[in-house]
């Protein structure tokens, strides 16, 4: 994903009161979705916006 695409997706999610945001993984070139769980811990997930998983599929991100 381009940086502008990430900014737009984050803005749309923020407007929906989302609890996470898109960012580039610091260990690989993939775009990931960071979200906070009920326990207060931030976890990285594969991104729907980057087409890494199907929509409504929650898969933890593991660098390849």
PyMOL Python script that loads the backbone (N, CA, C, O; Angstrom):
from pymol import cmd

cmd.read_pdbstr("""\
ATOM      1  N   UNK A   1       0.836  -1.182   0.000  1.00  0.00           N
ATOM      2  CA  UNK A   1       0.000   0.000   0.000  1.00  0.00           C
ATOM      3  C   UNK A   1       0.878   1.241   0.000  1.00  0.00           C
ATOM      4  O   UNK A   1       1.952   1.260   0.601  1.00  0.00           O
ATOM      5  N   UNK A   2       0.411   2.261  -0.674  1.00  0.00           N
ATOM      6  CA  UNK A   2       1.106   3.542  -0.679  1.00  0.00           C
ATOM      7  C   UNK A   2       0.809   4.283   0.629  1.00  0.00           C
ATOM      8  O   UNK A   2      -0.212   4.037   1.271  1.00  0.00           O
ATOM      9  N   UNK A   3       1.704   5.187   1.013  1.00  0.00           N
ATOM     10  CA  UNK A   3       1.540   5.944   2.253  1.00  0.00           C
ATOM     11  C   UNK A   3       0.219   6.705   2.273  1.00  0.00           C
ATOM     12  O   UNK A   3      -0.431   6.778   3.316  1.00  0.00           O
ATOM     13  N   UNK A   4      -0.191   7.274   1.138  1.00  0.00           N
ATOM     14  CA  UNK A   4      -1.455   8.020   1.069  1.00  0.00           C
ATOM     15  C   UNK A   4      -2.644   7.086   1.304  1.00  0.00           C
ATOM     16  O   UNK A   4      -3.608   7.471   1.967  1.00  0.00           O
ATOM     17  N   UNK A   5      -2.588   5.864   0.767  1.00  0.00           N
ATOM     18  CA  UNK A   5      -3.658   4.893   0.979  1.00  0.00           C
ATOM     19  C   UNK A   5      -3.794   4.532   2.454  1.00  0.00           C
ATOM     20  O   UNK A   5      -4.906   4.384   2.963  1.00  0.00           O
ATOM     21  N   UNK A   6      -2.658   4.391   3.141  1.00  0.00           N
ATOM     22  CA  UNK A   6      -2.668   4.091   4.572  1.00  0.00           C
ATOM     23  C   UNK A   6      -3.298   5.250   5.334  1.00  0.00           C
ATOM     24  O   UNK A   6      -4.105   5.018   6.234  1.00  0.00           O
ATOM     25  N   UNK A   7      -2.955   6.487   4.999  1.00  0.00           N
ATOM     26  CA  UNK A   7      -3.529   7.653   5.673  1.00  0.00           C
ATOM     27  C   UNK A   7      -5.041   7.707   5.488  1.00  0.00           C
ATOM     28  O   UNK A   7      -5.770   7.966   6.446  1.00  0.00           O
ATOM     29  N   UNK A   8      -5.518   7.469   4.282  1.00  0.00           N
ATOM     30  CA  UNK A   8      -6.956   7.506   4.006  1.00  0.00           C
ATOM     31  C   UNK A   8      -7.675   6.405   4.787  1.00  0.00           C
ATOM     32  O   UNK A   8      -8.711   6.659   5.401  1.00  0.00           O
ATOM     33  N   UNK A   9      -7.136   5.192   4.768  1.00  0.00           N
ATOM     34  CA  UNK A   9      -7.767   4.083   5.486  1.00  0.00           C
ATOM     35  C   UNK A   9      -7.798   4.350   6.986  1.00  0.00           C
ATOM     36  O   UNK A   9      -8.792   4.041   7.643  1.00  0.00           O
ATOM     37  N   UNK A  10      -6.727   4.919   7.540  1.00  0.00           N
ATOM     38  CA  UNK A  10      -6.706   5.242   8.965  1.00  0.00           C
ATOM     39  C   UNK A  10      -7.738   6.314   9.300  1.00  0.00           C
ATOM     40  O   UNK A  10      -8.385   6.244  10.345  1.00  0.00           O
ATOM     41  N   UNK A  11      -7.899   7.301   8.426  1.00  0.00           N
ATOM     42  CA  UNK A  11      -8.883   8.352   8.662  1.00  0.00           C
ATOM     43  C   UNK A  11     -10.302   7.777   8.638  1.00  0.00           C
ATOM     44  O   UNK A  11     -11.122   8.117   9.492  1.00  0.00           O
ATOM     45  N   UNK A  12     -10.592   6.918   7.674  1.00  0.00           N
ATOM     46  CA  UNK A  12     -11.912   6.303   7.581  1.00  0.00           C
ATOM     47  C   UNK A  12     -12.179   5.465   8.828  1.00  0.00           C
ATOM     48  O   UNK A  12     -13.274   5.526   9.386  1.00  0.00           O
ATOM     49  N   UNK A  13     -11.195   4.684   9.273  1.00  0.00           N
ATOM     50  CA  UNK A  13     -11.360   3.851  10.464  1.00  0.00           C
ATOM     51  C   UNK A  13     -11.552   4.717  11.703  1.00  0.00           C
ATOM     52  O   UNK A  13     -12.363   4.384  12.567  1.00  0.00           O
ATOM     53  N   UNK A  14     -10.819   5.822  11.803  1.00  0.00           N
ATOM     54  CA  UNK A  14     -10.953   6.731  12.942  1.00  0.00           C
ATOM     55  C   UNK A  14     -12.358   7.319  12.989  1.00  0.00           C
ATOM     56  O   UNK A  14     -12.939   7.456  14.066  1.00  0.00           O
ATOM     57  N   UNK A  15     -12.909   7.668  11.819  1.00  0.00           N
ATOM     58  CA  UNK A  15     -14.262   8.229  11.759  1.00  0.00           C
ATOM     59  C   UNK A  15     -15.301   7.208  12.212  1.00  0.00           C
ATOM     60  O   UNK A  15     -16.371   7.578  12.696  1.00  0.00           O
ATOM     61  N   UNK A  16     -14.985   5.920  12.054  1.00  0.00           N
ATOM     62  CA  UNK A  16     -15.900   4.858  12.493  1.00  0.00           C
ATOM     63  C   UNK A  16     -15.644   4.469  13.951  1.00  0.00           C
ATOM     64  O   UNK A  16     -16.216   3.492  14.434  1.00  0.00           O
ATOM     65  N   UNK A  17     -14.795   5.219  14.657  1.00  0.00           N
ATOM     66  CA  UNK A  17     -14.425   4.928  16.047  1.00  0.00           C
ATOM     67  C   UNK A  17     -13.671   3.607  16.137  1.00  0.00           C
ATOM     68  O   UNK A  17     -13.890   2.820  17.058  1.00  0.00           O
ATOM     69  N   UNK A  18     -12.786   3.372  15.182  1.00  0.00           N
ATOM     70  CA  UNK A  18     -11.987   2.154  15.180  1.00  0.00           C
ATOM     71  C   UNK A  18     -10.974   2.144  16.316  1.00  0.00           C
ATOM     72  O   UNK A  18     -10.537   3.194  16.788  1.00  0.00           O
ATOM     73  N   UNK A  19     -10.611   0.952  16.740  1.00  0.00           N
ATOM     74  CA  UNK A  19      -9.666   0.802  17.846  1.00  0.00           C
ATOM     75  C   UNK A  19      -8.288   0.395  17.347  1.00  0.00           C
ATOM     76  O   UNK A  19      -7.505  -0.189  18.095  1.00  0.00           O
ATOM     77  N   UNK A  20      -7.986   0.699  16.089  1.00  0.00           N
ATOM     78  CA  UNK A  20      -6.700   0.312  15.549  1.00  0.00           C
ATOM     79  C   UNK A  20      -6.301   1.205  14.395  1.00  0.00           C
ATOM     80  O   UNK A  20      -6.986   2.174  14.066  1.00  0.00           O
ATOM     81  N   UNK A  21      -5.165   0.855  13.780  1.00  0.00           N
ATOM     82  CA  UNK A  21      -4.654   1.654  12.663  1.00  0.00           C
ATOM     83  C   UNK A  21      -3.734   0.813  11.804  1.00  0.00           C
ATOM     84  O   UNK A  21      -3.178  -0.187  12.259  1.00  0.00           O
ATOM     85  N   UNK A  22      -3.579   1.231  10.549  1.00  0.00           N
ATOM     86  CA  UNK A  22      -2.662   0.581   9.625  1.00  0.00           C
ATOM     87  C   UNK A  22      -1.270   1.177   9.760  1.00  0.00           C
ATOM     88  O   UNK A  22      -1.119   2.366  10.039  1.00  0.00           O
ATOM     89  N   UNK A  23      -0.261   0.351   9.561  1.00  0.00           N
ATOM     90  CA  UNK A  23       1.121   0.821   9.541  1.00  0.00           C
ATOM     91  C   UNK A  23       1.977  -0.211   8.835  1.00  0.00           C
ATOM     92  O   UNK A  23       1.555  -1.349   8.632  1.00  0.00           O
ATOM     93  N   UNK A  24       3.188   0.195   8.462  1.00  0.00           N
ATOM     94  CA  UNK A  24       4.148  -0.746   7.885  1.00  0.00           C
ATOM     95  C   UNK A  24       4.806  -1.512   9.032  1.00  0.00           C
ATOM     96  O   UNK A  24       5.156  -0.934  10.061  1.00  0.00           O
ATOM     97  N   UNK A  25       4.966  -2.808   8.839  1.00  0.00           N
ATOM     98  CA  UNK A  25       5.671  -3.620   9.833  1.00  0.00           C
ATOM     99  C   UNK A  25       7.123  -3.156   9.886  1.00  0.00           C
ATOM    100  O   UNK A  25       7.718  -2.858   8.850  1.00  0.00           O
ATOM    101  N   UNK A  26       7.687  -3.096  11.069  1.00  0.00           N
ATOM    102  CA  UNK A  26       9.078  -2.631  11.172  1.00  0.00           C
ATOM    103  C   UNK A  26      10.094  -3.714  10.802  1.00  0.00           C
ATOM    104  O   UNK A  26      11.284  -3.435  10.657  1.00  0.00           O
ATOM    105  N   UNK A  27       9.616  -4.948  10.650  1.00  0.00           N
ATOM    106  CA  UNK A  27      10.537  -6.043  10.347  1.00  0.00           C
ATOM    107  C   UNK A  27      10.412  -6.580   8.918  1.00  0.00           C
ATOM    108  O   UNK A  27      11.297  -7.292   8.444  1.00  0.00           O
ATOM    109  N   UNK A  28       9.324  -6.245   8.240  1.00  0.00           N
ATOM    110  CA  UNK A  28       9.137  -6.679   6.857  1.00  0.00           C
ATOM    111  C   UNK A  28       8.370  -5.582   6.121  1.00  0.00           C
ATOM    112  O   UNK A  28       7.890  -4.650   6.766  1.00  0.00           O
ATOM    113  N   UNK A  29       8.237  -5.658   4.799  1.00  0.00           N
ATOM    114  CA  UNK A  29       7.601  -4.569   4.049  1.00  0.00           C
ATOM    115  C   UNK A  29       6.066  -4.604   4.043  1.00  0.00           C
ATOM    116  O   UNK A  29       5.456  -3.780   3.361  1.00  0.00           O
ATOM    117  N   UNK A  30       5.425  -5.509   4.761  1.00  0.00           N
ATOM    118  CA  UNK A  30       3.969  -5.654   4.740  1.00  0.00           C
ATOM    119  C   UNK A  30       3.258  -4.540   5.497  1.00  0.00           C
ATOM    120  O   UNK A  30       3.784  -3.998   6.469  1.00  0.00           O
ATOM    121  N   UNK A  31       2.044  -4.204   5.033  1.00  0.00           N
ATOM    122  CA  UNK A  31       1.163  -3.299   5.769  1.00  0.00           C
ATOM    123  C   UNK A  31       0.360  -4.146   6.740  1.00  0.00           C
ATOM    124  O   UNK A  31      -0.237  -5.147   6.341  1.00  0.00           O
ATOM    125  N   UNK A  32       0.336  -3.759   8.006  1.00  0.00           N
ATOM    126  CA  UNK A  32      -0.369  -4.517   9.037  1.00  0.00           C
ATOM    127  C   UNK A  32      -1.396  -3.630   9.724  1.00  0.00           C
ATOM    128  O   UNK A  32      -1.361  -2.407   9.594  1.00  0.00           O
ATOM    129  N   UNK A  33      -2.310  -4.256  10.453  1.00  0.00           N
ATOM    130  CA  UNK A  33      -3.326  -3.539  11.215  1.00  0.00           C
ATOM    131  C   UNK A  33      -3.025  -3.767  12.688  1.00  0.00           C
ATOM    132  O   UNK A  33      -3.041  -4.900  13.167  1.00  0.00           O
ATOM    133  N   UNK A  34      -2.751  -2.685  13.399  1.00  0.00           N
ATOM    134  CA  UNK A  34      -2.491  -2.748  14.836  1.00  0.00           C
ATOM    135  C   UNK A  34      -3.789  -2.449  15.564  1.00  0.00           C
ATOM    136  O   UNK A  34      -4.451  -1.452  15.277  1.00  0.00           O
ATOM    137  N   UNK A  35      -4.155  -3.309  16.506  1.00  0.00           N
ATOM    138  CA  UNK A  35      -5.353  -3.074  17.304  1.00  0.00           C
ATOM    139  C   UNK A  35      -5.113  -3.518  18.733  1.00  0.00           C
ATOM    140  O   UNK A  35      -4.308  -4.410  18.997  1.00  0.00           O
ATOM    141  N   UNK A  36      -5.816  -2.889  19.640  1.00  0.00           N
ATOM    142  CA  UNK A  36      -5.676  -3.188  21.061  1.00  0.00           C
ATOM    143  C   UNK A  36      -6.781  -4.160  21.464  1.00  0.00           C
ATOM    144  O   UNK A  36      -7.945  -3.979  21.107  1.00  0.00           O
ATOM    145  N   UNK A  37      -6.398  -5.193  22.212  1.00  0.00           N
ATOM    146  CA  UNK A  37      -7.360  -6.196  22.661  1.00  0.00           C
ATOM    147  C   UNK A  37      -8.040  -5.782  23.956  1.00  0.00           C
ATOM    148  O   UNK A  37      -7.746  -4.729  24.522  1.00  0.00           O
ATOM    149  N   UNK A  38      -8.944  -6.621  24.407  1.00  0.00           N
ATOM    150  CA  UNK A  38      -9.661  -6.343  25.656  1.00  0.00           C
ATOM    151  C   UNK A  38      -8.722  -6.277  26.851  1.00  0.00           C
ATOM    152  O   UNK A  38      -9.042  -5.653  27.863  1.00  0.00           O
ATOM    153  N   UNK A  39      -7.554  -6.925  26.739  1.00  0.00           N
ATOM    154  CA  UNK A  39      -6.583  -6.933  27.838  1.00  0.00           C
ATOM    155  C   UNK A  39      -5.634  -5.740  27.794  1.00  0.00           C
ATOM    156  O   UNK A  39      -4.746  -5.629  28.639  1.00  0.00           O
ATOM    157  N   UNK A  40      -5.811  -4.845  26.817  1.00  0.00           N
ATOM    158  CA  UNK A  40      -4.986  -3.649  26.730  1.00  0.00           C
ATOM    159  C   UNK A  40      -3.674  -3.839  25.986  1.00  0.00           C
ATOM    160  O   UNK A  40      -2.848  -2.927  25.952  1.00  0.00           O
ATOM    161  N   UNK A  41      -3.467  -5.011  25.388  1.00  0.00           N
ATOM    162  CA  UNK A  41      -2.229  -5.305  24.660  1.00  0.00           C
ATOM    163  C   UNK A  41      -2.443  -5.048  23.172  1.00  0.00           C
ATOM    164  O   UNK A  41      -3.435  -5.494  22.597  1.00  0.00           O
ATOM    165  N   UNK A  42      -1.498  -4.317  22.542  1.00  0.00           N
ATOM    166  CA  UNK A  42      -1.550  -4.054  21.097  1.00  0.00           C
ATOM    167  C   UNK A  42      -1.008  -5.262  20.367  1.00  0.00           C
ATOM    168  O   UNK A  42       0.043  -5.790  20.729  1.00  0.00           O
ATOM    169  N   UNK A  43      -1.725  -5.710  19.327  1.00  0.00           N
ATOM    170  CA  UNK A  43      -1.303  -6.859  18.540  1.00  0.00           C
ATOM    171  C   UNK A  43      -1.364  -6.538  17.049  1.00  0.00           C
ATOM    172  O   UNK A  43      -2.240  -5.794  16.607  1.00  0.00           O
ATOM    173  N   UNK A  44      -0.420  -7.107  16.262  1.00  0.00           N
ATOM    174  CA  UNK A  44      -0.427  -6.892  14.811  1.00  0.00           C
ATOM    175  C   UNK A  44      -1.242  -7.975  14.108  1.00  0.00           C
ATOM    176  O   UNK A  44      -1.091  -9.164  14.391  1.00  0.00           O
ATOM    177  N   UNK A  45      -2.102  -7.550  13.193  1.00  0.00           N
ATOM    178  CA  UNK A  45      -2.907  -8.470  12.382  1.00  0.00           C
ATOM    179  C   UNK A  45      -2.641  -8.206  10.907  1.00  0.00           C
ATOM    180  O   UNK A  45      -2.232  -7.110  10.525  1.00  0.00           O
ATOM    181  N   UNK A  46      -2.878  -9.217  10.087  1.00  0.00           N
ATOM    182  CA  UNK A  46      -2.806  -9.030   8.645  1.00  0.00           C
ATOM    183  C   UNK A  46      -3.883  -8.028   8.247  1.00  0.00           C
ATOM    184  O   UNK A  46      -4.937  -7.967   8.879  1.00  0.00           O
ATOM    185  N   UNK A  47      -3.627  -7.247   7.210  1.00  0.00           N
ATOM    186  CA  UNK A  47      -4.520  -6.161   6.825  1.00  0.00           C
ATOM    187  C   UNK A  47      -5.496  -6.549   5.728  1.00  0.00           C
ATOM    188  O   UNK A  47      -5.097  -7.121   4.713  1.00  0.00           O
ATOM    189  N   UNK A  48      -6.788  -6.238   5.928  1.00  0.00           N
ATOM    190  CA  UNK A  48      -7.787  -6.420   4.870  1.00  0.00           C
ATOM    191  C   UNK A  48      -7.543  -5.403   3.773  1.00  0.00           C
ATOM    192  O   UNK A  48      -7.648  -5.718   2.587  1.00  0.00           O
ATOM    193  N   UNK A  49      -7.215  -4.174   4.175  1.00  0.00           N
ATOM    194  CA  UNK A  49      -7.022  -3.090   3.204  1.00  0.00           C
ATOM    195  C   UNK A  49      -5.872  -3.392   2.248  1.00  0.00           C
ATOM    196  O   UNK A  49      -5.915  -2.989   1.085  1.00  0.00           O
ATOM    197  N   UNK A  50      -4.853  -4.091   2.720  1.00  0.00           N
ATOM    198  CA  UNK A  50      -3.711  -4.449   1.877  1.00  0.00           C
ATOM    199  C   UNK A  50      -3.941  -5.770   1.143  1.00  0.00           C
ATOM    200  O   UNK A  50      -3.061  -6.253   0.429  1.00  0.00           O
ATOM    201  N   UNK A  51      -5.132  -6.352   1.324  1.00  0.00           N
ATOM    202  CA  UNK A  51      -5.520  -7.602   0.656  1.00  0.00           C
ATOM    203  C   UNK A  51      -4.629  -8.776   1.061  1.00  0.00           C
ATOM    204  O   UNK A  51      -4.351  -9.657   0.249  1.00  0.00           O
ATOM    205  N   UNK A  52      -4.185  -8.784   2.316  1.00  0.00           N
ATOM    206  CA  UNK A  52      -3.394  -9.912   2.817  1.00  0.00           C
ATOM    207  C   UNK A  52      -4.278 -11.033   3.342  1.00  0.00           C
ATOM    208  O   UNK A  52      -3.845 -12.184   3.409  1.00  0.00           O
ATOM    209  N   UNK A  53      -5.522 -10.708   3.719  1.00  0.00           N
ATOM    210  CA  UNK A  53      -6.513 -11.686   4.179  1.00  0.00           C
ATOM    211  C   UNK A  53      -7.879 -11.241   3.660  1.00  0.00           C
ATOM    212  O   UNK A  53      -8.031 -10.119   3.178  1.00  0.00           O
ATOM    213  N   UNK A  54      -8.856 -12.113   3.759  1.00  0.00           N
ATOM    214  CA  UNK A  54     -10.221 -11.762   3.381  1.00  0.00           C
ATOM    215  C   UNK A  54     -10.827 -10.837   4.431  1.00  0.00           C
ATOM    216  O   UNK A  54     -10.418 -10.852   5.592  1.00  0.00           O
ATOM    217  N   UNK A  55     -11.800 -10.037   4.018  1.00  0.00           N
ATOM    218  CA  UNK A  55     -12.455  -9.127   4.954  1.00  0.00           C
ATOM    219  C   UNK A  55     -13.120  -9.927   6.071  1.00  0.00           C
ATOM    220  O   UNK A  55     -13.672 -11.002   5.835  1.00  0.00           O
ATOM    221  N   UNK A  56     -13.062  -9.387   7.294  1.00  0.00           N
ATOM    222  CA  UNK A  56     -13.596 -10.005   8.517  1.00  0.00           C
ATOM    223  C   UNK A  56     -12.831 -11.257   8.934  1.00  0.00           C
ATOM    224  O   UNK A  56     -13.341 -12.057   9.719  1.00  0.00           O
ATOM    225  N   UNK A  57     -11.631 -11.437   8.429  1.00  0.00           N
ATOM    226  CA  UNK A  57     -10.769 -12.545   8.842  1.00  0.00           C
ATOM    227  C   UNK A  57      -9.653 -11.955   9.706  1.00  0.00           C
ATOM    228  O   UNK A  57      -8.953 -11.039   9.276  1.00  0.00           O
ATOM    229  N   UNK A  58      -9.489 -12.477  10.916  1.00  0.00           N
ATOM    230  CA  UNK A  58      -8.487 -11.960  11.852  1.00  0.00           C
ATOM    231  C   UNK A  58      -7.349 -12.968  11.966  1.00  0.00           C
ATOM    232  O   UNK A  58      -7.501 -14.032  12.567  1.00  0.00           O
ATOM    233  N   UNK A  59      -6.211 -12.616  11.382  1.00  0.00           N
ATOM    234  CA  UNK A  59      -5.029 -13.483  11.403  1.00  0.00           C
ATOM    235  C   UNK A  59      -3.875 -12.679  11.968  1.00  0.00           C
ATOM    236  O   UNK A  59      -3.551 -11.613  11.443  1.00  0.00           O
ATOM    237  N   UNK A  60      -3.251 -13.167  13.026  1.00  0.00           N
ATOM    238  CA  UNK A  60      -2.095 -12.480  13.584  1.00  0.00           C
ATOM    239  C   UNK A  60      -0.987 -12.414  12.543  1.00  0.00           C
ATOM    240  O   UNK A  60      -0.765 -13.364  11.791  1.00  0.00           O
ATOM    241  N   UNK A  61      -0.300 -11.289  12.511  1.00  0.00           N
ATOM    242  CA  UNK A  61       0.797 -11.104  11.554  1.00  0.00           C
ATOM    243  C   UNK A  61       2.060 -11.750  12.087  1.00  0.00           C
ATOM    244  O   UNK A  61       2.458 -11.528  13.231  1.00  0.00           O
ATOM    245  N   UNK A  62       2.671 -12.538  11.253  1.00  0.00           N
ATOM    246  CA  UNK A  62       3.987 -13.129  11.532  1.00  0.00           C
ATOM    247  C   UNK A  62       4.838 -12.839  10.309  1.00  0.00           C
ATOM    248  O   UNK A  62       4.462 -13.202   9.194  1.00  0.00           O
ATOM    249  N   UNK A  63       5.975 -12.194  10.500  1.00  0.00           N
ATOM    250  CA  UNK A  63       6.849 -11.872   9.360  1.00  0.00           C
ATOM    251  C   UNK A  63       7.251 -13.149   8.635  1.00  0.00           C
ATOM    252  O   UNK A  63       7.571 -14.170   9.244  1.00  0.00           O
ATOM    253  N   UNK A  64       7.222 -13.047   7.316  1.00  0.00           N
ATOM    254  CA  UNK A  64       7.563 -14.227   6.514  1.00  0.00           C
ATOM    255  C   UNK A  64       9.045 -14.349   6.341  1.00  0.00           C
ATOM    256  O   UNK A  64       9.516 -15.284   5.693  1.00  0.00           O
TER     257      UNK A  64
END
""", "prot")
cmd.dss("prot")
cmd.show_as("cartoon", "prot")
cmd.util.cbc("prot")
cmd.orient("prot")
